[in-house]
Amino acid sequence: MADDDIVEGTDRSDDLIERLADLASERSLTVGCAESLTAGTLAARIGAAKGSSEWFRGGIVAYSREVKHGLLRVPEGPVVSEQAVRAMAESTSRLLEAEIVVAVSGAGGPDSQDGRPPGTVWFATTGPEGTRCEVKQFDGDPQKVLARTVRHALTLLVDRAQA
């Protein structure tokens, strides 16, 4: 991913944020996020969207294992896992009273985490139809993994808001 790709990725993220803002406003949805790998980047991007004070409930940055296990009720064990992001999303939905939530946890690199290679990212979204989880493997340095993670998390929120 060249520097131009990062700019293009940011532009695509901006488009996704605009679409999320439109959907959340039109459908009177409340939105939240739980972040580990992205360390607040996702919440900052969503919070800058038009009208976000009306629909964005907030985000929880659970960077440390202790916060994940304590506040977000992530079961003991690996935090780069389906079980972890599922607990993060569902706990955040309850804590923030948000209808749709995205949660992300991953190994951004350059080192592995929980036996997962760099670029491994788990995502979970909550919504009226329940919780969905998926894993992605992103190539590149930590900055590129972060940009791709934010973009994919926004895509998942838009998908849930459209449902």
N, C-alpha and C positions, 0 to 999 in steps of 0.2 A: 504494500500500500504506500504510494508516494504521498508527499505532502499535499499534492493536489487532491488526492483521494480523501484525505482528512477534511479538507475544505468542503469537498462535495458531500462527504458524510455529514458534516455539520449542516449544510444546506438541506439535505434530506431530513435530518432531525428537526430542523426548523419547520419544514413542511408538515411533518408528523405532529409536532406540537400544535401547530395551527389547526390541523384537522381534529386533534383531541379536544382542543378548546371549543371548537364549533360543536362537536358531538356532545360534549359534557354540558354545554349551555343549552343546546336544543332539547336534550333529553333529561335535563335536570339531574345529572349524575354527580355523585361525589367520588373523588379519586384520591388515592393515596399510594405511597410506595415504601418499601423496606429495602435498604441498601447495605451491602457489605463492600464488595469489590469497587463499586462506583463512588463510595465515600461521600455521598451528598450531591454529586454531580447531577444525578437524575432529578432530584427534588429541586435543585437550583434552576434547571432548565424548565421544568414544569411550572414552577412558581413564577417564572418570567413571562408566561403565556398571557394573552389577553383575557381579562376577566377571571383569572385564576383564583382570585379571592372569593369568588362565588362558588367554585366547585372543587378546588384543590384543598383537601383536608390536611395535608402535610405529609412529611416523610419521617421515617425513623432510620437513622444511620447506626447500624449495629456492626461496627467494624470488629470489635473484639468478641472472642468466643463467649466471654462471660455475659455480655449484653445479649447475645443471641440466645444463650441457654436460659438466662434469668428473665429478662424482659419479654422476649419473644417466644419463650417456651420451646425452643429448638431442643429436640432430644439429644442426650449425650451422644457423642460420636462425631463423625465427620461433618463439617459445616459446608463443604462443597458437595452437596448431595440433594437428591430429590426431597428427602425427609426434612432437611433444613429449610429449603426455600418454601415448601408447603407450609411449614409451621410459621415461618416469617410472614408469609402473605396472609394467612388466616388470622394470626394474632394481630397484625397491623390493621386488618379490616375491622376487627372488634375494637381495638384500642382507639382508632381514629374515627370509627363509625363511617367508614368509606365503603361504597357499594362495589367499586372495582379497585383492585390493588395489584401492583406488580412487585415482585421481590426478586432480587438478584444476589447470587453468591458465587464466587469463582476464584480461580487461580489466575491472576492477571499476569504473573511473571515478574521477573525473569525465572523465578524458582517455582517448583511444583508445590502443591498444598494438598494435604489429605490424600497423598498418593495420586493426585490428578495432575496431568501435565499442564504447563502454562497455556492459557487460552481456553481452558475448560470453564464454562459458565453455565450454571443452572438458573432457570427462570421459573417462576410460578405466577399465575394470575388467578385472582378470585373474581367472582361475579355471581349473578343470580343463578347460573347453571352449575355452580360449584367451582372447584379448584382444578386448574390444569397445570401440568409441569412439563418442562422439556429441557434438554441439555444441548448446548452448542459448543463447537470447537472453533475458536477464532485464531487465525495466524497473526503473527506480527509481534512487535514490541508492546510493552504495557500500555503505552499511549494509544496504540491502534486497537488493542483489545478493549480498552475503556470506551473508545469512540464507538466501536461496533456493538458493545454491550448496551450502551445508552440508546443507540438507534434501534436495536432489536427490542429492548424493553418498551420503547415508545410505540413500536409497531404492534406489540402485543396489547398494549393499552387501547390503541385505536381499534384493533380487532374486537376486543371485548366491548368497547363502547358502541360499536356498530351492531353488535349481536342483538 
